Amino acid sequence: MSKTVTLRLDDKIYKRFKKLAEEDNRSLSNFIETSTLRYIEEHGYVDDFEMDEIRNNRSLNLSIKKGLKDAALKKGKFVE
């Protein structure tokens, strides 16, 4: 089910988004949604190649497993 979100934009940014949406023949809402999803896909996740490297790095995986186990046992301390 779709949800409604209110977004406050500066006039300059609104006009820029509106212009870009019109150039792409999209509604403003669809432009913002599509652009946000594209940004997340490009910057928020590792790509398949990177994930394969992580999965195949034995020492890294052992270290992560040890860290998770230590955290569950409340061993160690949080370093900021």
N, CA and C of each residue as an Amber inpcrd file, in Angstrom:
protein
   240
   0.8370000  -1.1720000   0.0000000   0.0000000   0.0000000   0.0000000
   0.8880000   1.2420000   0.0000000   0.5550000   2.2080000  -0.8020000
   1.3170000   3.4480000  -0.8780000   1.1480000   4.2700000   0.3890000
   2.1830000   4.9990000   0.7270000   2.1570000   5.9020000   1.8760000
   2.4120000   7.3160000   1.3830000   1.8410000   8.2800000   2.0620000
   2.0520000   9.6810000   1.7410000   3.0910000  10.2550000   2.6900000
   4.0530000  10.9710000   2.1200000   5.1170000  11.5960000   2.9010000
   5.1430000  13.0750000   2.5560000   5.2520000  13.9120000   3.5680000
   5.3720000  15.3420000   3.3480000   6.8470000  15.7050000   3.3760000
   7.2760000  16.4590000   2.3920000   8.6770000  16.8360000   2.2610000
   8.7620000  18.3410000   2.0760000   9.5200000  18.9900000   2.9290000
   9.6860000  20.4320000   2.8210000  10.9500000  20.7140000   2.0160000
  10.8030000  21.4750000   0.9090000  11.9260000  21.8040000   0.0480000
  12.0670000  23.3080000  -0.0950000  13.2830000  23.7680000  -0.1510000
  13.5680000  25.1550000  -0.4760000  13.0560000  25.4150000  -1.9010000
  12.5810000  26.6250000  -2.1770000  12.0270000  26.9440000  -3.5050000
  13.0040000  26.6240000  -4.6330000  14.2690000  26.9220000  -4.4230000
  15.2850000  26.6950000  -5.4480000  15.4120000  25.1960000  -5.7550000
  15.4210000  24.3830000  -4.7130000  15.5250000  22.9340000  -4.8970000
  14.2480000  22.3860000  -5.5190000  13.0860000  22.8810000  -5.0660000
  11.8080000  22.4420000  -5.6270000  11.7780000  22.6930000  -7.1360000
  12.1580000  23.8980000  -7.5430000  12.1400000  24.2420000  -8.9690000
  13.0870000  23.3490000  -9.7620000  14.2460000  23.0560000  -9.1770000
  15.2110000  22.1920000  -9.8560000  14.6590000  20.7810000 -10.0070000
  14.0980000  20.2300000  -8.9380000  13.5060000  18.8920000  -9.0020000
  12.3570000  18.8560000 -10.0030000  11.5020000  19.8600000  -9.9550000
  10.3390000  19.9290000 -10.8420000  10.7780000  19.9560000 -12.3070000
  11.8070000  20.7530000 -12.5890000  12.3200000  20.8610000 -13.9610000
  12.8870000  19.5250000 -14.4240000  13.6660000  18.8770000 -13.5760000
  14.2450000  17.5840000 -13.9330000  13.1640000  16.5300000 -14.1270000
  12.1430000  16.5550000 -13.2930000  11.0360000  15.6080000 -13.4330000
  10.3120000  15.8090000 -14.7670000  10.0590000  17.0490000 -15.1180000
   9.3720000  17.3540000 -16.3810000  10.2150000  16.9220000 -17.5760000
  11.5330000  17.1480000 -17.4890000  12.4210000  16.7530000 -18.5870000
  12.4310000  15.2370000 -18.7730000  12.1990000  14.5140000 -17.7000000
  12.1840000  13.0560000 -17.7490000  10.7590000  12.5100000 -17.8810000
   9.7970000  13.4200000 -18.0890000   8.3800000  13.0740000 -18.2430000
   7.8710000  12.2460000 -17.0580000   8.2060000  12.7080000 -15.8460000
   7.7900000  12.0430000 -14.6160000   7.0690000  13.0370000 -13.7220000
   6.2760000  12.5010000 -12.8130000   5.7070000  13.3690000 -11.7870000
   6.8410000  13.7030000 -10.8130000   6.6620000  14.7540000 -10.0620000
   7.6790000  15.1400000  -9.0840000   7.8850000  14.0190000  -8.0750000
   6.8010000  13.4330000  -7.6070000   6.8690000  12.3500000  -6.6420000
   7.6560000  11.1640000  -7.1990000   7.3570000  10.7750000  -8.4350000
   8.0480000   9.6500000  -9.0500000   9.5200000   9.9680000  -9.2640000
   9.8300000  11.1950000  -9.6400000  11.2280000  11.5970000  -9.8290000
  12.0070000  11.4700000  -8.5220000  11.4440000  11.9750000  -7.4240000
  12.1210000  11.9080000  -6.1300000  12.2970000  10.4590000  -5.6970000
  11.2410000   9.6480000  -5.8410000  11.3140000   8.2400000  -5.4550000
  12.3750000   7.5010000  -6.2720000  12.3320000   7.6490000  -7.5910000
  13.2720000   6.9630000  -8.4710000  14.7000000   7.4050000  -8.2180000
  14.9110000   8.6950000  -8.0590000  16.2550000   9.2140000  -7.8130000
  16.8120000   8.7210000  -6.4890000  15.9740000   8.6810000  -5.4750000
  16.4050000   8.2040000  -4.1610000  16.7660000   6.7300000  -4.2080000
  15.9290000   5.9190000  -4.8370000  16.2240000   4.4950000  -4.9580000
  17.5090000   4.2580000  -5.7450000  17.7090000   5.0110000  -6.8080000
  18.9270000   4.8810000  -7.6120000  20.1580000   5.2300000  -6.7680000
  20.0570000   6.2910000  -5.9770000  21.1750000   6.6900000  -5.1180000
  21.5000000   5.5820000  -4.1060000  20.4700000   5.0300000  -3.4970000
  20.6750000   3.9650000  -2.5060000  21.3410000   2.7470000  -3.1540000
  20.8810000   2.3740000  -4.3240000  21.4670000   1.2270000  -5.0190000
  22.9340000   1.4660000  -5.3610000  23.2710000   2.6870000  -5.7410000
  24.6430000   2.9940000  -6.1460000  25.5760000   3.2250000  -4.9650000
  25.0560000   3.7110000  -3.8480000  25.9170000   4.1030000  -2.7360000
  25.6680000   3.3470000  -1.4360000  24.5400000   2.7120000  -1.3190000
  24.1730000   2.1020000  -0.0530000  24.5160000   0.6370000   0.0850000
  24.8980000   0.0030000  -0.9910000  25.1520000  -1.4240000  -0.9650000
  26.4380000  -1.7320000  -1.7110000  27.0260000  -2.8680000  -1.3860000
  28.1840000  -3.3080000  -2.1470000  27.6960000  -4.0160000  -3.4010000
  28.4990000  -3.9840000  -4.4460000  28.0860000  -4.6740000  -5.6640000
  28.4500000  -6.1550000  -5.5590000  28.0650000  -6.9310000  -6.5450000
  28.2750000  -8.3810000  -6.5120000  29.7520000  -8.7440000  -6.4070000
  30.6060000  -8.0200000  -7.1120000  32.0450000  -8.2810000  -7.0740000
  32.5950000  -8.0800000  -5.6620000  32.2250000  -6.9620000  -5.0340000
  32.6830000  -6.6870000  -3.6680000  32.1640000  -7.7420000  -2.6870000
  30.9030000  -8.1380000  -2.8520000  30.3300000  -9.1310000  -1.9510000
  31.0400000 -10.4680000  -2.0990000  31.3920000 -10.8460000  -3.3220000
  32.1450000 -12.0810000  -3.5360000  33.5010000 -12.0190000  -2.8440000
  34.1610000 -10.8610000  -2.9270000  35.4510000 -10.7030000  -2.2480000
  35.3010000 -10.8520000  -0.7360000  34.2560000 -10.2730000  -0.1850000
  34.0100000 -10.3710000   1.2540000  33.7310000 -11.8190000   1.6460000
  32.8660000 -12.4790000   0.9080000  32.5040000 -13.8680000   1.2310000
  33.6950000 -14.8230000   1.1240000  34.6160000 -14.5400000   0.2050000
  35.7530000 -15.4310000  -0.0250000  36.9780000 -15.0780000   0.8050000
  36.8970000 -14.0640000   1.6440000  38.0240000 -13.6700000   2.4840000
  37.9010000 -14.3980000   3.8200000  38.6160000 -15.5170000   3.9240000
  38.4940000 -16.3910000   5.1000000  38.8440000 -15.6650000   6.3960000
  39.9580000 -14.9500000   6.4240000  40.3740000 -14.2900000   7.6680000
  39.3730000 -13.2050000   8.0810000  38.8460000 -12.4800000   7.1140000
  37.8460000 -11.4610000   7.4260000  36.6030000 -12.1130000   8.0300000
  36.1340000 -13.1950000   7.4260000  34.9280000 -13.8670000   7.9250000
  35.1360000 -14.4430000   9.3160000  36.3140000 -15.0130000   9.5790000
  36.6060000 -15.5240000  10.9210000  36.5990000 -14.3840000  11.9400000
  37.1680000 -13.2590000  11.5510000  37.2090000 -12.0930000  12.4340000
  35.8020000 -11.5580000  12.7250000  34.9670000 -11.5030000  11.7060000
  33.5870000 -11.0380000  11.8860000  32.8260000 -11.9870000  12.8080000
  32.9810000 -13.3080000  12.5820000  32.3000000 -14.2960000  13.4330000
  32.7530000 -14.1860000  14.8760000  34.0620000 -13.9890000  15.0810000
  34.5810000 -13.8360000  16.4360000  34.0140000 -12.5660000  17.0690000
  33.9740000 -11.4870000  16.3080000  33.4240000 -10.2290000  16.8210000
  31.9620000 -10.3600000  17.2110000  31.1810000 -11.0480000  16.3930000
  29.7620000 -11.2640000  16.7100000  29.5970000 -12.1040000  17.9730000
  30.4320000 -13.1410000  18.0880000  30.3680000 -14.0010000  19.2740000
  30.7380000 -13.1970000  20.5220000  31.8300000 -12.4120000  20.4320000
  32.2530000 -11.5750000  21.5610000  31.1670000 -10.5650000  21.9420000
  30.5260000  -9.9770000  20.9430000  29.4690000  -9.0000000  21.2170000
  28.2900000  -9.6680000  21.9260000  27.9260000 -10.8710000  21.4850000
  26.8210000 -11.5900000  22.1170000  27.1470000 -11.9220000  23.5720000
  28.4340000 -12.1810000  23.8390000  28.8710000 -12.4980000  25.2040000
  29.2160000 -11.2390000  26.0100000  29.0290000 -10.0800000  25.3610000
  29.3380000  -8.7780000  25.9740000  30.8060000  -8.7040000  26.3980000
  31.6680000  -9.2980000  25.5750000  33.1110000  -9.2460000  25.7900000
  33.6770000  -8.0270000  25.0820000  34.6950000  -7.4370000  25.6530000
  35.3390000  -6.3010000  25.0070000  34.6620000  -5.0020000  25.3920000
  35.0470000  -3.9490000  24.6860000  34.4460000  -2.6440000  24.9500000
  34.2290000  -1.9080000  23.6490000  33.2970000  -0.9990000  23.6790000
  32.9710000  -0.1830000  22.5190000  33.9930000   0.9290000  22.3910000
  34.5690000   1.0940000  21.2050000  35.5500000   2.1440000  20.9680000
  34.9440000   3.1390000  19.9960000  34.9450000   4.3910000  20.3910000
  34.3640000   5.4300000  19.5190000  35.3920000   5.9870000  18.5940000
